[in-house]
């Protein structure tokens, strides 16, 4: 069946919730994907920062195949070995001491919101429930996560939103300090705003946030759904700043494309959850957590983080040089392999032209080209991107 037929059938039977490019991707390997016509693309989107090890990484595929033959699902009424193993890895390599598993970033953020409110209720009574989040943040599309998201374009048509959220400018400590009141229980922030245009905070921002939250007796929550699991060159983005949170959320790349989410918390905070407080039928299932263990080990053992740091520096340096040549480039910013190029104009046509030339890139906030390739990307692949982008911008 041709790609055109499949694309036509999409409009007949699927909800109209995505603006899609007219491409039917059918196969992937490493940093490359192929469409139904056999055309090859270098993928600088990676499922939106999901396939950190590239497409169909052998170790992830092996774990998936082996676990699928043993046990795909069982209830959390029973103990699950790979779930325990993945939780141990997360705790041993982060600030965390307890993990709750779910299926997506939005669900992980819902869990964080609920835990923060439950913790505050137990500690202070029921009057502390407000969570401060940032303008241009993105935390998901379920009602709680949507209410936490500080972008009105995502709110339109879904009101009334859930009460108890207050938005302030990103990277503005004075605004946060002024916003904290007697009803505040937590501050929720992305260490780097991905959907908000690859916004990098000041060097001392997260440290100052942690100090302020401790002074006020409130929680600090990091949404690391997009920037966790090696994306910035360290396992978790907060490690770039030396300022651990009380709660952290993960998803996307945790199992390299197999749906999974996680909320990581300290013991003191996590104790607010007890049996029946929160749950997820598929959360932490054997299949997803088995792949998650393989992904975690590969990130730490196969030089992936070092490659992310090296290729990220190379890409940002080359893009900064390109900025001097192309006056339409307003700014280049990023950490590791989450890189943004802010343009003076809409980036949609740039994305379209790169697609035609076999390079997949992404544009967010209309004017920011976002590069979030697999962390195994090679210098040769980066050079192909740079050559194409230089030509397209010209």
Sine and cosine of phi, psi and omega as CSV:
sin_phi,cos_phi,sin_psi,cos_psi,sin_omega,cos_omega
0.00,0.00,0.72,-0.69,-0.10,-1.00
-0.96,0.29,0.33,-0.94,0.05,-1.00
-0.87,0.49,-0.62,0.78,-0.02,-1.00
-0.87,0.49,-0.63,0.78,0.01,-1.00
-0.92,0.39,-0.71,0.70,0.02,-1.00
-0.88,0.48,-0.68,0.73,-0.01,-1.00
-0.90,0.44,-0.63,0.77,0.05,-1.00
-0.90,0.43,-0.67,0.74,0.01,-1.00
-0.91,0.42,-0.52,0.86,0.06,-1.00
-0.83,0.56,-0.68,0.73,-0.03,-1.00
-0.95,0.33,-0.33,0.94,-0.02,-1.00
-1.00,0.09,-0.52,0.86,-0.21,-0.98
-0.78,-0.62,-0.19,0.98,0.00,-1.00
-0.97,-0.26,0.55,-0.83,0.06,-1.00
-0.87,0.50,0.60,-0.80,-0.07,-1.00
-1.00,0.09,0.92,0.39,-0.07,-1.00
-0.94,-0.33,-0.03,1.00,-0.02,-1.00
-0.73,-0.68,0.64,-0.77,0.23,-0.97
-1.00,-0.01,0.91,-0.41,-0.14,-0.99
-0.93,-0.36,0.54,-0.84,0.15,-0.99
-0.98,0.20,0.51,-0.86,-0.07,-1.00
-0.97,0.23,0.86,0.51,-0.03,-1.00
-0.71,-0.70,0.70,-0.71,0.05,-1.00
-0.94,-0.35,0.98,-0.19,-0.02,-1.00
-0.99,0.14,0.73,-0.69,-0.11,-0.99
-0.81,-0.58,-0.22,0.97,-0.07,-1.00
-0.42,-0.91,0.52,-0.86,0.05,-1.00
-0.59,-0.80,0.50,-0.87,0.05,-1.00
-0.41,-0.91,0.90,-0.43,-0.02,-1.00
0.90,0.45,-0.81,-0.58,-0.02,-1.00
-1.00,-0.08,0.25,0.97,-0.05,-1.00
-0.84,-0.55,0.54,-0.84,0.12,-0.99
-0.75,-0.66,0.36,-0.93,0.01,-1.00
-0.79,-0.62,0.60,-0.80,0.05,-1.00
-1.00,-0.06,0.01,-1.00,-0.09,-1.00
-0.92,0.39,-0.28,0.96,0.06,-1.00
-1.00,-0.06,0.03,1.00,0.01,-1.00
1.00,0.04,0.06,1.00,0.01,-1.00
-0.95,0.30,0.67,-0.74,-0.04,-1.00
-0.99,-0.16,0.64,-0.77,0.03,-1.00
-0.77,-0.64,0.60,-0.80,0.21,-0.98
-1.00,0.00,0.80,-0.60,-0.22,-0.98
-0.99,-0.15,0.96,-0.28,0.09,-1.00
-0.97,-0.23,0.36,0.93,0.08,-1.00
-0.93,-0.37,-0.65,0.76,0.07,-1.00
0.82,0.58,0.70,0.72,0.01,-1.00
0.93,0.37,0.44,0.90,-0.16,-0.99
0.88,0.48,0.93,0.37,0.08,-1.00
0.88,0.48,0.56,0.83,0.01,-1.00
-0.98,-0.19,-0.77,0.63,-0.11,-0.99
-1.00,0.08,0.93,0.37,-0.07,-1.00
-0.91,0.43,-0.45,0.89,0.05,-1.00
-1.00,-0.08,0.15,0.99,-0.06,-1.00
1.00,0.07,0.10,-1.00,-0.04,-1.00
-0.98,0.21,0.72,-0.70,0.11,-0.99
0.81,0.58,0.72,0.69,0.03,-1.00
-0.86,0.51,0.72,-0.69,-0.10,-0.99
-0.82,0.57,-0.62,0.78,-0.04,-1.00
-0.95,0.31,-0.58,0.81,0.07,-1.00
-0.93,0.36,-0.68,0.74,0.01,-1.00
-0.89,0.45,-0.68,0.73,0.01,-1.00
-0.88,0.48,-0.70,0.71,0.02,-1.00
-0.89,0.46,-0.65,0.76,0.02,-1.00
-0.89,0.46,-0.74,0.67,-0.03,-1.00
-0.90,0.44,-0.72,0.69,-0.06,-1.00
-0.91,0.41,-0.67,0.74,-0.02,-1.00
-0.95,0.32,-0.57,0.82,0.01,-1.00
-0.89,0.45,-0.45,0.89,0.03,-1.00
-0.99,0.15,-0.31,0.95,-0.07,-1.00
-0.99,-0.16,-0.83,0.56,-0.06,-1.00
-0.25,-0.97,0.91,-0.42,-0.03,-1.00
-1.00,0.09,-0.69,0.73,-0.07,-1.00
-0.54,-0.84,0.60,-0.80,0.28,-0.96
-0.51,-0.86,0.29,-0.96,-0.09,-1.00
-0.96,0.28,0.44,-0.90,0.13,-0.99
-0.96,0.28,0.15,0.99,0.22,-0.98
-0.94,0.35,-0.24,0.97,-0.05,-1.00
-0.80,-0.60,0.30,-0.95,0.03,-1.00
-0.97,0.23,0.58,-0.81,-0.08,-1.00
-0.80,-0.60,0.91,-0.42,-0.13,-0.99
-0.85,0.52,-0.81,0.59,-0.03,-1.00
-0.91,0.41,-0.42,0.91,0.09,-1.00
-0.90,0.43,-0.70,0.71,0.03,-1.00
-0.90,0.43,-0.67,0.75,-0.03,-1.00
-0.90,0.43,-0.66,0.75,0.02,-1.00
-0.93,0.36,-0.63,0.78,0.05,-1.00
-0.88,0.48,-0.66,0.75,0.04,-1.00
-0.87,0.49,-0.67,0.74,0.01,-1.00
-0.89,0.46,-0.70,0.71,-0.01,-1.00
-0.89,0.45,-0.69,0.72,-0.03,-1.00
-0.95,0.32,-0.63,0.78,-0.04,-1.00
-0.93,0.36,-0.35,0.94,-0.07,-1.00
-0.89,-0.45,0.27,0.96,0.03,-1.00
-0.57,-0.82,-0.07,-1.00,0.08,-1.00
-0.94,0.35,-0.29,0.96,-0.25,-0.97
-0.95,0.31,0.40,-0.92,0.03,-1.00
-0.76,-0.65,-0.23,0.97,0.05,-1.00
-0.60,-0.80,0.56,-0.83,-0.04,-1.00
-0.76,-0.65,0.68,-0.73,0.18,-0.98
-0.90,-0.43,0.77,-0.63,-0.02,-1.00
-0.98,-0.22,0.60,-0.80,0.07,-1.00
-0.60,-0.80,-0.52,-0.85,-0.16,-0.99
-0.84,-0.55,-0.10,0.99,-0.09,-1.00
-0.30,-0.95,0.16,-0.99,0.05,-1.00
-0.92,0.39,-0.65,0.76,0.03,-1.00
-0.87,0.49,-0.67,0.75,0.02,-1.00
-0.92,0.39,-0.61,0.79,0.04,-1.00
-0.89,0.45,-0.64,0.77,0.02,-1.00
-0.94,0.33,-0.58,0.81,0.11,-0.99
-0.86,0.51,-0.69,0.72,0.01,-1.00
-0.89,0.47,-0.65,0.76,0.00,-1.00
-0.90,0.43,-0.67,0.74,0.03,-1.00
-0.88,0.48,-0.72,0.69,-0.01,-1.00
-0.90,0.43,-0.68,0.74,-0.01,-1.00
-0.90,0.43,-0.67,0.75,0.01,-1.00
-0.87,0.49,-0.69,0.72,0.00,-1.00
-0.93,0.37,-0.64,0.77,0.01,-1.00
-0.91,0.42,-0.68,0.73,0.03,-1.00
-0.87,0.49,-0.71,0.71,-0.02,-1.00
-0.92,0.40,-0.60,0.80,0.03,-1.00
-0.89,0.45,-0.70,0.72,-0.01,-1.00
-0.93,0.37,-0.55,0.83,-0.07,-1.00
-1.00,0.07,-0.63,0.78,-0.15,-0.99
-0.87,-0.50,-0.12,0.99,-0.15,-0.99
0.99,-0.13,-0.11,-0.99,-0.16,-0.99
-1.00,0.05,0.12,0.99,-0.09,-1.00
-1.00,0.01,-0.22,0.97,0.01,-1.00
-0.98,-0.22,0.96,-0.28,-0.04,-1.00
-0.62,-0.79,-0.16,0.99,-0.11,-0.99
-0.98,0.19,0.66,-0.75,0.03,-1.00
-0.86,-0.51,0.77,-0.63,0.01,-1.00
-1.00,-0.05,0.80,-0.60,0.08,-1.00
-0.81,-0.59,-0.03,-1.00,-0.19,-0.98
-0.94,-0.34,0.52,-0.85,0.18,-0.98
-0.85,0.53,0.61,-0.79,0.00,-1.00
0.92,0.38,0.24,0.97,0.09,-1.00
-0.97,0.23,0.28,-0.96,0.13,-0.99
-0.60,-0.80,0.84,-0.54,-0.05,-1.00
-0.82,-0.57,0.01,1.00,0.04,-1.00
0.77,-0.63,0.02,-1.00,-0.15,-0.99
-0.88,-0.48,0.02,1.00,0.21,-0.98
-0.95,0.32,0.25,-0.97,-0.19,-0.98
-0.90,0.44,-0.63,0.78,0.04,-1.00
-0.93,0.37,-0.74,0.67,0.00,-1.00
-0.91,0.41,-0.59,0.81,0.05,-1.00
-0.91,0.41,-0.66,0.75,0.02,-1.00
-0.91,0.42,-0.50,0.87,0.05,-1.00
-0.97,0.23,-0.36,0.93,-0.05,-1.00
-0.96,0.28,0.79,-0.61,-0.07,-1.00
-1.00,-0.07,0.76,0.65,0.06,-1.00
-0.69,-0.72,0.89,-0.45,-0.09,-1.00
-0.90,0.43,-0.47,0.88,-0.03,-1.00
-0.89,0.45,-0.46,0.89,0.05,-1.00
-0.99,0.12,-0.32,0.95,-0.03,-1.00
-0.99,0.13,-0.43,0.90,-0.17,-0.99
-0.83,0.56,0.83,-0.56,0.07,-1.00
1.00,0.01,-0.06,1.00,-0.07,-1.00
-0.91,-0.42,0.20,0.98,0.00,-1.00
-0.96,0.29,0.32,-0.95,-0.06,1.00
-0.97,0.24,0.64,-0.77,0.08,-1.00
-0.95,0.30,0.21,-0.98,0.04,-1.00
-0.93,0.37,0.68,-0.73,0.03,-1.00
-0.95,0.30,0.28,-0.96,0.11,-0.99
0.98,-0.20,0.33,0.95,0.05,-1.00
-0.80,-0.60,0.64,-0.77,0.01,-1.00
-0.74,-0.67,0.72,-0.70,-0.08,-1.00
-0.95,-0.32,0.68,-0.73,0.05,-1.00
-0.72,-0.70,0.28,-0.96,0.02,-1.00
-0.89,0.46,0.59,-0.81,0.07,-1.00
-0.94,0.34,0.61,-0.80,0.06,-1.00
0.89,0.45,0.61,0.80,-0.02,-1.00
-0.72,-0.69,1.00,-0.05,-0.07,-1.00
-0.91,0.41,-0.59,0.81,0.00,-1.00
-0.89,0.46,-0.65,0.76,0.00,-1.00
-0.90,0.43,-0.64,0.77,0.01,-1.00
-0.92,0.38,-0.69,0.72,0.00,-1.00
-0.86,0.51,-0.63,0.77,0.02,-1.00
-0.95,0.32,-0.49,0.87,-0.07,-1.00
-0.98,0.18,-0.43,0.90,-0.03,-1.00
-0.92,0.39,0.78,-0.62,0.00,-1.00
-0.68,-0.73,-0.14,-0.99,-0.06,-1.00
-0.91,0.41,-0.29,0.96,0.01,-1.00
-0.99,-0.13,-0.03,1.00,-0.07,-1.00
-0.97,0.25,0.75,-0.67,0.08,-1.00
-0.91,-0.42,-0.34,0.94,-0.07,-1.00
-0.30,-0.95,0.35,-0.94,0.20,-0.98
-0.90,-0.44,0.76,-0.65,-0.03,-1.00
-0.87,-0.49,0.81,-0.58,-0.12,-0.99
-0.52,-0.85,0.56,-0.83,0.21,-0.98
-1.00,0.09,0.80,-0.60,0.04,-1.00
-0.83,0.56,-0.55,0.83,0.18,-0.98
-0.71,-0.70,0.78,-0.62,0.00,-1.00
-0.98,0.20,0.91,-0.41,-0.01,-1.00
-0.99,0.13,-0.90,0.43,0.01,-1.00
-0.91,0.42,-0.38,0.92,0.00,-1.00
-0.99,0.17,0.10,0.99,0.09,-1.00
0.95,-0.32,0.47,0.88,-0.02,-1.00
0.79,0.62,0.88,0.48,0.00,-1.00
-1.00,-0.02,0.85,-0.52,-0.03,-1.00
-0.98,-0.18,0.79,-0.62,-0.03,-1.00
-0.98,0.20,0.22,-0.98,0.13,-0.99
-0.87,0.49,0.41,-0.91,-0.11,-0.99
-0.86,0.51,-0.53,0.85,-0.07,-1.00
-0.97,-0.22,0.15,0.99,-0.12,-0.99
-0.89,0.45,-0.78,0.62,-0.06,-1.00
-0.93,0.36,-0.58,0.81,0.06,-1.00
-0.89,0.46,-0.70,0.71,0.03,-1.00
-0.90,0.43,-0.59,0.81,0.04,-1.00
-0.89,0.46,-0.72,0.70,-0.02,-1.00
-0.89,0.46,-0.69,0.72,0.01,-1.00
-0.88,0.47,-0.70,0.72,0.00,-1.00
-0.90,0.44,-0.69,0.73,0.00,-1.00
-0.89,0.45,-0.65,0.76,0.04,-1.00
-0.90,0.43,-0.65,0.76,0.02,-1.00
-0.89,0.46,-0.60,0.80,-0.07,-1.00
-1.00,0.00,-0.08,1.00,-0.01,-1.00
0.94,0.35,0.57,0.82,0.02,-1.00
-0.83,-0.55,0.20,-0.98,-0.09,-1.00
-1.00,-0.06,0.49,-0.87,0.12,-0.99
-0.93,-0.37,0.85,-0.53,-0.04,-1.00
-0.91,-0.41,0.79,-0.61,0.11,-0.99
-0.96,-0.26,0.81,-0.59,0.18,-0.98
-1.00,-0.01,0.98,-0.19,0.02,-1.00
-0.95,-0.30,0.47,0.88,-0.02,-1.00
-0.85,0.53,-0.68,0.74,-0.02,-1.00
-1.00,-0.03,-0.55,0.84,-0.15,-0.99
-0.97,-0.23,-0.04,1.00,0.04,-1.00
-0.98,0.18,0.04,-1.00,0.06,-1.00
0.86,0.52,0.72,0.70,0.18,-0.98
1.00,-0.06,-0.11,0.99,-0.13,-0.99
-0.85,0.52,-0.57,0.82,-0.04,-1.00
-1.00,-0.05,-0.01,1.00,-0.03,-1.00
0.97,-0.24,-0.24,0.97,0.21,-0.98
-0.88,-0.48,0.32,-0.95,-0.10,-1.00
-0.83,0.56,-0.68,0.73,0.07,-1.00
-0.81,-0.59,0.56,-0.83,-0.08,-1.00
-0.90,0.44,-0.56,0.83,-0.05,-1.00
-0.88,0.48,-0.41,0.91,0.00,-1.00
-0.92,0.38,-0.31,0.95,0.10,-1.00
-0.93,0.37,-0.41,0.91,-0.14,-0.99
-0.91,-0.41,-0.15,0.99,0.03,-1.00
0.92,0.39,0.52,0.85,-0.05,-1.00
-0.73,-0.68,1.00,0.05,-0.02,-1.00
-0.93,0.37,0.49,-0.87,0.05,-1.00
-1.00,-0.04,-0.09,-1.00,0.17,-0.98
-1.00,-0.04,-0.50,0.87,0.00,-1.00
-0.67,-0.74,0.62,-0.78,0.07,-1.00
-0.69,-0.72,0.62,-0.78,0.04,-1.00
-0.91,-0.41,0.60,-0.80,-0.01,-1.00
-0.70,-0.71,0.36,-0.93,0.13,-0.99
-0.15,-0.99,-0.83,-0.56,0.06,-1.00
0.51,0.86,-1.00,-0.01,-0.16,-0.99
-1.00,0.05,0.08,1.00,-0.08,-1.00
-0.85,0.52,-0.55,0.84,0.07,-1.00
-0.79,-0.62,0.41,0.91,0.15,-0.99
0.85,0.53,0.51,0.86,0.06,-1.00
0.84,-0.55,-0.36,0.93,0.14,-0.99
-0.97,0.22,0.80,-0.60,-0.12,-0.99
-0.87,0.48,0.83,-0.55,0.06,-1.00
-0.30,-0.95,0.53,-0.85,0.13,-0.99
-0.68,-0.73,0.33,-0.94,0.01,-1.00
-0.53,-0.85,0.61,-0.79,0.18,-0.98
-0.90,-0.43,0.83,-0.56,-0.03,-1.00
-0.94,-0.35,0.70,-0.72,-0.06,-1.00
-0.56,-0.83,0.29,-0.96,0.12,-0.99
-0.96,0.27,0.31,-0.95,0.04,-1.00
-0.85,0.53,-0.72,0.70,-0.07,-1.00
-0.85,0.52,-0.63,0.78,-0.02,-1.00
-0.99,0.16,-0.69,0.73,-0.10,-1.00
-0.89,0.45,-0.42,0.91,-0.03,-1.00
-0.89,0.45,-0.25,0.97,0.04,-1.00
-0.92,0.38,-0.39,0.92,0.10,-1.00
-1.00,0.02,0.74,-0.68,0.09,-1.00
-0.75,-0.66,0.20,-0.98,-0.01,-1.00
-0.78,0.63,0.82,-0.58,-0.05,-1.00
0.99,-0.15,-0.27,0.96,-0.01,-1.00
-0.92,0.40,-0.63,0.78,-0.06,-1.00
-0.37,-0.93,0.42,-0.91,-0.05,-1.00
-0.28,-0.96,0.22,-0.97,0.07,-1.00
-0.44,-0.90,0.87,-0.49,-0.06,-1.00
-0.81,0.58,-0.75,0.66,-0.05,-1.00
-1.00,-0.07,-0.08,1.00,-0.10,-0.99
-0.89,0.46,0.82,-0.57,0.03,-1.00
0.95,0.31,0.46,0.89,-0.01,-1.00
-0.90,0.43,0.36,-0.93,-0.09,-1.00
-0.85,0.52,-0.62,0.79,-0.06,-1.00
-0.91,0.42,-0.80,0.60,-0.07,-1.00
-0.91,0.41,-0.67,0.74,-0.05,-1.00
-0.96,0.29,-0.50,0.87,0.09,-1.00
-0.90,0.44,-0.70,0.72,0.06,-1.00
-0.91,0.40,-0.63,0.78,0.03,-1.00
-0.85,0.53,-0.64,0.77,0.04,-1.00
-0.89,0.45,-0.68,0.73,0.00,-1.00
-0.90,0.43,-0.66,0.75,0.02,-1.00
-0.90,0.43,-0.72,0.69,-0.01,-1.00
-0.84,0.54,-0.75,0.66,-0.04,-1.00
-0.91,0.43,-0.63,0.78,-0.01,-1.00
-0.91,0.41,-0.66,0.76,0.04,-1.00
-0.85,0.53,-0.64,0.77,-0.10,-0.99
-1.00,0.10,-0.45,0.89,-0.18,-0.98
-0.96,-0.29,-0.31,0.95,-0.16,-0.99
-0.95,-0.30,0.33,0.94,0.05,-1.00
0.96,0.29,0.31,0.95,-0.07,-1.00
-0.93,0.37,-0.67,0.74,-0.02,-1.00
-0.91,0.41,-0.64,0.77,0.03,-1.00
-0.91,0.42,-0.64,0.77,0.03,-1.00
-0.91,0.41,-0.62,0.78,0.04,-1.00
-0.87,0.50,-0.72,0.70,0.01,-1.00
-0.89,0.45,-0.71,0.70,-0.05,-1.00
-0.92,0.40,-0.75,0.66,-0.04,-1.00
-0.95,0.32,-0.53,0.85,0.06,-1.00
-0.91,0.42,-0.70,0.72,0.04,-1.00
-0.89,0.45,-0.67,0.74,0.01,-1.00
-0.89,0.46,-0.71,0.70,-0.01,-1.00
-0.91,0.42,-0.72,0.69,-0.03,-1.00
-0.91,0.42,-0.62,0.78,0.02,-1.00
-0.90,0.43,-0.70,0.71,-0.01,-1.00
-0.92,0.40,-0.62,0.78,0.02,-1.00
-0.93,0.37,-0.59,0.81,0.06,-1.00
-0.90,0.43,-0.62,0.78,0.09,-1.00
-0.90,0.43,-0.62,0.78,0.00,-1.00
-0.91,0.42,-0.51,0.86,0.02,-1.00
-0.86,0.52,-0.57,0.82,0.00,-1.00
-0.94,0.33,-0.41,0.91,-0.04,-1.00
-1.00,0.02,-0.63,0.78,-0.07,-1.00
-0.94,-0.33,0.95,-0.33,-0.13,-0.99
-0.94,0.33,-0.21,0.98,0.04,-1.00
-0.97,0.23,-0.15,0.99,0.05,-1.00
-1.00,0.07,0.86,-0.51,-0.06,-1.00
-1.00,-0.01,-0.62,0.79,-0.06,-1.00
-0.35,-0.94,0.48,-0.88,0.13,-0.99
-0.80,-0.60,0.77,-0.64,-0.06,-1.00
-0.45,-0.89,0.32,-0.95,0.04,-1.00
0.41,-0.91,0.06,-1.00,0.14,-0.99
-0.62,-0.78,0.67,-0.74,-0.03,-1.00
0.82,0.57,-0.77,-0.64,-0.02,-1.00
-0.93,-0.36,0.66,0.75,0.35,-0.94
-0.87,-0.49,0.96,-0.29,-0.17,-0.98
-0.77,-0.63,0.71,-0.71,0.02,-1.00
-0.85,-0.52,0.65,-0.76,0.12,-0.99
-0.88,-0.48,0.95,-0.32,0.01,-1.00
-1.00,0.07,0.78,-0.62,-0.03,-1.00
-0.97,-0.23,0.30,-0.95,0.09,-1.00
-0.99,0.16,-0.06,1.00,-0.09,-1.00
-0.57,-0.82,0.09,-1.00,0.01,-1.00
-0.88,0.47,0.64,-0.77,-0.01,-1.00
-1.00,-0.08,0.03,1.00,-0.09,-1.00
-0.85,0.52,-0.71,0.71,-0.04,-1.00
-0.92,0.39,-0.54,0.84,0.04,-1.00
-0.90,0.44,-0.69,0.72,0.04,-1.00
-0.87,0.49,-0.70,0.71,0.00,-1.00
-0.88,0.48,-0.68,0.73,-0.04,-1.00
-0.94,0.34,-0.60,0.80,0.07,-1.00
-0.91,0.41,-0.64,0.77,0.05,-1.00
-0.84,0.54,-0.72,0.70,0.01,-1.00
-0.87,0.49,-0.48,0.88,-0.03,-1.00
-0.99,-0.10,0.17,0.99,0.09,-1.00
1.00,0.10,0.41,0.91,0.05,-1.00
-0.83,-0.56,0.85,-0.53,0.03,-1.00
-1.00,-0.08,0.89,-0.46,0.11,-0.99
-0.76,-0.65,0.03,-1.00,-0.13,-0.99
-0.70,-0.71,0.45,-0.89,0.07,-1.00
-0.80,-0.61,0.74,-0.67,0.05,-1.00
-0.81,-0.58,0.40,-0.91,-0.04,-1.00
0.82,0.58,0.41,0.91,0.08,-1.00
0.96,0.29,-0.56,0.83,-0.12,-0.99
-0.87,-0.49,0.05,1.00,-0.06,-1.00
-0.92,-0.39,0.93,-0.37,0.13,-0.99
-0.96,0.29,0.80,-0.61,-0.06,-1.00
-0.90,-0.43,0.77,-0.64,0.00,-1.00
-0.90,-0.43,0.92,-0.39,-0.04,-1.00
-0.70,-0.71,0.89,0.46,-0.10,-1.00
-0.97,0.25,0.13,-0.99,0.18,-0.98
-0.82,0.57,0.55,-0.84,-0.04,-1.00
-0.96,0.27,-0.10,1.00,0.05,-1.00
-1.00,-0.09,0.14,0.99,-0.05,-1.00
-0.82,0.57,0.58,-0.81,-0.03,-1.00
-0.99,-0.17,0.27,-0.96,0.06,-1.00
-0.88,0.47,-0.60,0.80,0.01,-1.00
-0.89,0.46,-0.65,0.76,0.03,-1.00
-0.92,0.38,-0.65,0.76,0.05,-1.00
-0.89,0.46,-0.64,0.77,0.03,-1.00
-0.89,0.45,-0.60,0.80,0.07,-1.00
-0.88,0.47,-0.68,0.73,0.06,-1.00
-0.87,0.50,-0.74,0.67,-0.08,-1.00
-0.90,0.44,-0.66,0.75,0.03,-1.00
-0.89,0.45,-0.70,0.72,0.01,-1.00
-0.91,0.42,-0.71,0.70,-0.05,-1.00
-0.91,0.42,-0.65,0.76,0.04,-1.00
-0.86,0.52,-0.68,0.74,0.02,-1.00
-0.92,0.38,-0.70,0.72,-0.04,-1.00
-0.92,0.40,-0.70,0.72,0.01,-1.00
-0.91,0.42,-0.49,0.87,0.00,-1.00
-0.97,0.26,0.00,0.00,0.00,0.00
